[in-house]
Amino acid sequence: MSEHRYLTTREVAELLRIKERKVYDLVAEGTIPVCRVTGKLLFPRGLIEAWVDASAEFKGDLEALRPLPPVVAGSHDPLLDWALRESRSGLATVYEGSLAGLEKLSGGQAQAAGVHIFEPENGGWNRVHIARIPGLTSIVLVEWARRQQGLVVAAGNPLDIVDVTDLVGRRVIPRQEGAGSHVLLHHLMEKAGVIEAVAMFDTPASNETDVAHAIAGGKADAGLAIESVAHQFGLGFVPLVRERFDLAVWRHAYFEDPFQRLLAFARSARFTERAAELGGYDVTELGTIQFNGQR
């Protein structure tokens, strides 16, 4: 078979395993991509291959068979970030928040996404939001860790902040819309009846480290983040919710080497020690499949 960019009628017939006469019939019907140059029929190889792929019939999820870049998107987690590097998984990261991660997953721009989206309608995490986003089929939801989520405050908690009602009149730094922390804080303030009374900064923090930086630098009084970030910066921490942080993974990517290497490393003693050092993590159920199926 020629490696030229354009195929002849004979080469197309060989590729499709049909007679040349059938190729001419397809051209006459206008159903096959073709170029007419100086009275000769030439067939763009890339378009012919795409034409064949587009005609595939499959009762499963064709979208799930797309080649995926070796990327983990979604929400940032310090333990996950460290494990991805130390396991030599080969997976890169793009942290833009939980909902943005699911969008990248749906668009085929990532193999997995870290998510921690509270779902008050069922008191759970993440699964309802997966169902809401078109294209997220054949997804495996793998538990990564239970994390202590709460308010990060100045060291010693000088303002005596004990819950979200104490945020009224304080300088609060929010997370970007679509982040799991944004969804949770909005829910907690609404439930406490203070959502209209708490003034947020106009510019949100893009990750939890930025929340800690703002508080450590005296620019903000409080913000929602996980306990390990507060420990890292020597800040105070007011626990509010024990959340579940999951990895939403395309099912076929789950079984491939990069993700399996990450999971294997997460079962090591070194990983467990690191989780304890960071603080605020419970990795007892790491690897538990919270959802596995095609909708």
Residue pairs with C-beta under 8 A, 6 or more apart in sequence:
1 11
1 14
1 15
2 8
2 11
4 45
5 44
5 45
5 46
6 35
6 42
6 43
6 44
6 45
7 15
7 42
7 43
7 44
7 45
7 48
8 41
8 42
8 43
9 20
9 23
9 24
9 41
9 43
10 20
11 43
12 23
12 32
12 43
12 48
13 19
13 20
13 22
13 23
15 48
16 22
16 23
16 52
23 32
26 32
27 34
27 41
32 43
32 48
32 51
33 43
33 44
33 47
33 48
33 51
34 41
34 42
34 43
35 41
35 42
35 43
35 44
36 42
56 62
58 65
60 138
60 294
61 137
61 138
61 294
63 108
63 135
63 137
63 138
64 137
64 138
64 250
64 251
64 252
65 252
66 108
68 108
68 110
68 111
68 250
68 253
69 92
69 109
69 110
69 111
70 90
70 91
70 92
70 111
70 258
71 91
71 92
71 93
71 94
71 104
71 109
71 110
71 111
71 112
72 80
72 84
72 91
72 92
72 93
72 94
72 110
72 111
72 112
72 113
72 114
72 247
73 93
73 94
73 95
73 96
73 100
73 101
73 104
73 105
73 109
73 110
73 112
73 113
73 114
74 95
74 96
74 97
74 98
74 100
74 101
74 102
74 104
74 105
74 110
74 112
74 113
74 114
74 115
74 248
75 95
75 97
75 98
75 101
75 113
75 114
75 115
75 116
75 179
75 180
75 245
76 93
76 95
76 114
76 207
76 208
76 209
77 114
77 144
77 145
77 147
77 226
77 245
78 226
78 228
78 229
78 232
78 278
79 144
79 145
79 228
79 274
79 275
79 278
79 281
79 283
80 114
80 144
80 245
80 247
81 93
82 274
83 262
83 265
83 266
83 271
83 274
84 91
84 93
84 262
86 265
86 270
86 271
87 261
87 262
87 264
87 265
87 266
88 261
89 258
89 259
89 261
89 262
89 265
90 258
90 261
91 111
91 112
91 258
91 259
91 262
94 101
94 104
94 109
94 110
95 101
95 114
95 207
96 104
96 176
96 178
96 206
97 175
97 176
97 178
97 179
97 180
97 182
97 206
98 113
98 114
98 115
98 116
98 117
98 126
98 129
98 178
98 179
98 180
98 183
99 117
99 129
99 178
99 179
100 178
101 110
101 113
101 114
101 115
101 248
102 113
102 115
102 129
102 130
102 133
102 136
102 248
103 133
104 110
104 113
105 112
105 113
105 136
105 139
105 248
105 250
106 133
106 134
106 135
106 136
107 135
111 249
111 250
111 253
111 256
111 258
111 259
112 247
112 248
112 249
112 250
112 253
112 259
113 247
113 248
114 144
114 245
114 246
114 247
115 125
115 126
115 129
115 180
115 245
115 246
115 247
115 248
116 125
116 126
116 147
116 149
116 180
116 181
116 184
116 243
116 244
116 245
116 246
117 125
117 126
117 129
117 180
117 183
118 125
118 180
118 183
118 184
118 187
118 241
118 243
119 125
119 126
119 127
119 128
119 129
120 187
121 128
122 128
124 244
125 243
125 244
125 246
125 290
126 141
126 244
126 246
126 248
126 290
126 291
127 141
127 290
127 291
130 136
130 139
130 141
130 248
130 291
131 295
136 248
136 295
137 294
137 295
138 250
138 251
138 252
138 294
139 248
139 249
139 250
139 251
139 291
140 248
140 249
140 250
140 251
140 254
140 289
140 291
140 292
141 246
141 247
141 248
141 249
141 289
141 290
141 291
141 292
142 246
142 247
142 248
142 249
142 254
142 263
142 287
142 288
142 289
142 290
143 244
143 245
143 246
143 285
143 286
143 287
143 288
143 289
143 290
144 245
144 246
144 247
144 283
144 286
145 244
145 245
145 275
145 281
145 282
145 283
145 286
146 242
146 243
146 244
146 245
146 281
146 282
146 283
146 284
146 285
147 226
147 227
147 228
147 242
147 243
147 244
147 245
147 280
147 281
147 282
148 226
148 227
148 237
148 239
148 241
148 242
148 243
148 280
148 281
149 181
149 184
149 224
149 225
149 226
149 227
149 239
149 240
149 241
149 242
149 243
150 224
150 225
150 226
150 227
150 237
150 238
150 239
150 240
150 241
151 161
151 164
151 167
151 222
151 223
151 224
151 237
151 238
151 240
152 211
152 212
152 215
152 222
152 223
152 224
152 225
152 229
152 230
152 233
152 235
152 236
152 237
153 159
153 161
153 215
153 221
153 222
153 235
153 236
153 237
153 238
154 215
154 218
154 221
154 235
154 236
155 234
155 235
155 236
156 236
157 236
157 238
159 166
159 170
159 221
159 222
160 166
161 167
161 170
161 221
161 222
161 238
162 238
163 192
163 238
163 240
164 185
164 188
164 189
164 192
164 194
164 198
164 240
165 192
165 194
167 189
167 194
167 198
167 222
168 194
168 197
168 198
170 198
170 221
170 222
171 199
171 201
171 219
171 220
171 221
171 222
172 198
172 199
172 200
172 201
172 220
172 221
172 222
172 223
173 200
173 201
173 204
173 205
173 210
173 211
173 214
173 215
173 219
173 220
173 222
173 223
174 182
174 185
174 200
174 201
174 204
174 205
174 223
175 181
175 182
175 185
175 204
175 205
175 206
175 208
175 211
175 223
175 224
176 182
176 204
176 205
176 206
177 204
180 243
181 208
181 224
181 225
182 204
184 224
184 241
184 243
185 224
186 195
188 240
188 241
189 195
189 198
201 220
205 211
205 214
205 223
208 225
208 226
208 229
209 229
211 220
211 223
211 224
211 225
211 229
212 223
212 225
212 229
212 230
212 232
212 233
212 235
213 233
214 220
214 223
215 221
215 222
215 223
215 233
215 235
216 233
216 234
216 235
224 240
226 280
227 237
227 239
227 279
227 280
228 278
228 279
228 280
228 281
230 236
230 237
231 237
231 278
231 279
231 280
232 278
242 282
244 290
246 290
249 259
251 292
251 294
253 259
254 260
263 287
265 271
266 283
266 286
266 287
267 286
267 287
271 283
272 283
275 281
275 283
